[in-house]
Amino acid sequence: MSFHSITRRQVFGLAAALTLAEPGKALAQAPMPRRTIPGTSESLPVIGLGSSKVVQEVATAGTEPLAAVLRQLVASGGKLVDTWPRNPANDAAFGRVIAAADLRDALFVTTKIDRTGREAGSAQFDEALDNYGRETIDLAQVFSLTDVATHWPYLREQKENGRARYIGVTVSEAGRYEALEQFLGAETPDFVQINYSITERESEERFLPRLADRGIGVIINRPFMNGSYFDRLENTPLPPWAAEFDCTSWAQFSLKYILANPHLTCVLTETSNPAHMEENAATAMSRLPDEAARQRMRDFIDEL
């Protein structure tokens, strides 16, 4: 069944029925929509967690904020948690958190290689699996196409030997798009992670339809431009017509714009606040803008 049919008919109808029975609890009980990983029978919930910031803060804040936001992700119906190995101590703490009985089998965990050279890249991959306490990672990615000519054959080997279920590459800025196009001219990854939001839309036509046509899963990063999106809109009121698609915040404004695009698999929202995680997840469980509304959203943002 398609994502849109689930969202518009089943989920929204279920939410309405639950609201009549128990007001305020509908979204918490409605399932988060999922999209199928192309070429497989596996699906992923459409909202995930970009965990770099909250993992990086373990050294100063401890593991409780990380554990809380991960549990909220799962409680909201989410699954995918995207990571970027940086600090061994923090990564080991992340591994201890995701080893908890209620989280270990509930998450779809990724990692990245961002070092130059095969030896350094393979060491980083080994360290990640050790720190995360896993023999197999769900998705291994080459970060920002770093030394991709070296690391891509290595990741293919890891998939073949069962240490990575899926493999892919990431970009987070338009300056890497030409390199991504060159890579896609020669290779077909399982996933591409790419930046896309109401304010960064270049990938919308340049990559998303093409990736979908080729059966490549798409993970979206920077839905809020790493926070600068909120800075730009700090003194701007949300337009009243946003209520027409159940939008009550600027975070939902960008997320709903993204989720209305059928060519993506999952959107990463980065937060260390469980309440924000819950709000992000709830965005997927209510009405999304149609194409006319999306054009209105684009026009509004472009005029600011």
Order of alpha helices (4+ residues) and beta strands (2+ residues): alpha-alpha-beta-beta-beta-alpha-alpha-alpha-beta-alpha-beta-alpha-beta-alpha-beta-alpha-beta-alpha-alpha-beta-alpha-alpha-beta-alpha-alpha
